[in-house]
Amino acid sequence: MEEKKSNGFAVASLVLGIVAIVFNFIGLSIVGLILGIVGIVLGVMAKKRNPNGMATAGLVLSIIGTVLCALIFIACAACVGAVGSAASMM
């Protein structure tokens, strides 16, 4: 019987993508952004070594997590800037 090898980079990319999405929802978008970028790098490396479904899922989740975290981070920065601008006008 053939023994299946697990792709550690694919598993790490999958986990980092999930964690990036979770950090996005608990308010730590900058941490999620960093973890998402690391997950993208690991997902690309996993796809080069052994292109399978888990590598693809890890890459996709990491991209989604990174984009969500970036959007939330930009929106929060815009809100802080708008509040600062409104406060200085008073």
Secondary structure as UniProt FT lines:
FT   HELIX           8..25
FT   TURN            26..27
FT   HELIX           29..49
FT   HELIX           53..89
//
